[in-house]
Each structure stands twice: as C-alpha cells, then as structure tokens.
Amino acid sequence: MPPSTPYLSVVIPVYNEEENLNPLVEEVARSLAPTGWDFELVIVDDGSTDQGPEQLRRLAQEMPELRPLLMSENRGQSAALALGLTVARGQIIVTLDGDLQNDPADIPRVVAALDGADLVSGIRARRQDSWRRRWASKVANGVRRSLVRDGVSDVGCSLKAYRAEFLDGVPHFDGMHRFLPALVKANGARISQLEVHHRPRLHGESKYTIGNRLWRGIADLFGVCWLQRRWIGGRSTPGDGP
C-alpha cells in the first residue's frame, strides 16, 4: 500500500471483464491526467474466471496508481464494491462500472459537482440499453424513490462521487450497492445529480438479469426501509436537536 493519502480514489468492481480492463485503465488515467489530482485506482476483481486477474497484475506493474484487489471467489457486486470502499484512502471516492458504459471522461465533472453536495449521482443521458432494461429500471427507480425518499432518479448509474466521510458507518450487505444514496443520506449527506454519458457495451455481457435484480431488489427495499426507521448513525454534532 502506498504511504500517501490520495485526494481521489476511483473504485471499480469487475467480474469477467478481461477485454475491457486495458481500455478502462487507460481511459481513467487519461481523464485524470489534466486535473493534477493525486489519485489511486482500486479495481476489485470479484473472483473472475477469465484472464482478468493476470491482466490486473500486469497493469499494476505499469501503473503505480493501480491497486488491484483479487477476491478468491465470486461473491457479487455488493461484496466487491464494499471491499473497494473499505480500502479506498481518498478524500473523494468515485465509483463506476468496469464495462466501459460509464465514460471515465465524466469523472472530473462529477467530482467538481461536489461543490455544495456530499454525493453526486449520475443520470445516464440517452441510455444505451434495451427497452426492457430501461423500462424495468424506470419502474424500479420510481418504486424505490417513493419508499426510501433518496431523491435519486437513476440509482442504477454506477458513476457517483462521494465525500469519503459520509461512507463511514454505512452498513455493508448483499444488495447495498442499489441503496447507497439512501444510506449516505441517512448519514447526513446532501445529494445532487448530474447527467453523464452512457455508452453501448462493446465487449462481454451483463452479469445481472432483470428478473434476478427485480425480486432481490424488492426484498432489499423492505430491508432498507426498516433500517431507515431505526438508523442511529448520522453526522450530527453534540447539542443538535430534532
């Protein structure tokens, strides 16, 4: 682990994305080079069965900012993201997917939008997915937003920027990646949104089916509503009243 604390951590969970890893690392580095920010790139491999882990080891030798974390078995997107968030050392933490549908060139804009906010959540403009996936997301976002009241219109967009302190104390559980905005809001975070680019997937395929996400999402939704009613976290100062 490098001794310094970077300004920015970019956290990306991946699973069987070997064809996307080289361009992903190159695009992140290219997008951050003009900023002058001290950064680390934390890529968490969720037990991939392709050549991705070997690629990450090789890329880490070429790029000192890259910190590959290789999980011994596939445990799912939430587990991989939770591990990345736990080890990230930056003051600002950016998350995005490893399939290159999120555009790394948007990272500086999303970070800049933290002025006046503690979480900036991306909204995928002109989304490059099938109509079934867009329709399912629209329904799921509407139901989730009406119950957890996080105000986020596109929680499925993985491109988000957080002030790291608002992730402290947020519980980690299977499915938590769909509810991070609600959880950090319960921790006192101010949330804003920003339109970002969305690109078609060029390599590989989605690892999550609509049906699987739908039924698991419903169960998680009720769990998060229960958690919100009993939340004792937050960042209030001594003497704050209701």
ABEGO torsion letter per residue (X at the ends): XBABBBABBBBBBBBGAAAAAAAAAAAAAAAAAAAGBBBBBBBBBBGBABAAAAAAAAAAAABAABBBBBBABBAEAAAAAAAAAAABABABBBBBBAAGABBAAAAAAAAAAABGBABBBBBBBGBBBBAAAAAAAAAAAAAAAAAAGAGBABAABABBBBBAAAABGBBBBBGAAAAAAAAAAAAGBBBBBBBBBBBBBABEBBABBAAAAAAAAAAAAAAAAAAAAABABEABBBGBBX
